[in-house]
């Protein structure tokens, strides 16, 4: 049994607007990936205020934790 071919309807969104939207999305993606980590140069996410990749951010956090743990032992 074959399906009946349905007649092609007019597109809901005009082609010009669709192309403009695709270009806007592609430029947004380029802007997000343009930031580099200040330590290693890897791509960063725009989550924090510092330009660090997730690896360098974790290393920094663990280093701060180690300093906090060692401080009371020295006093």
Secondary structure, DSSP 8 states (H G I E B T S, - for coil): -----------SS-HHHHHHHHHHHHHHHHHHHT-B-TTT--B--SSSSS---HHHHHHHHHHHHHHHHHHHHH-
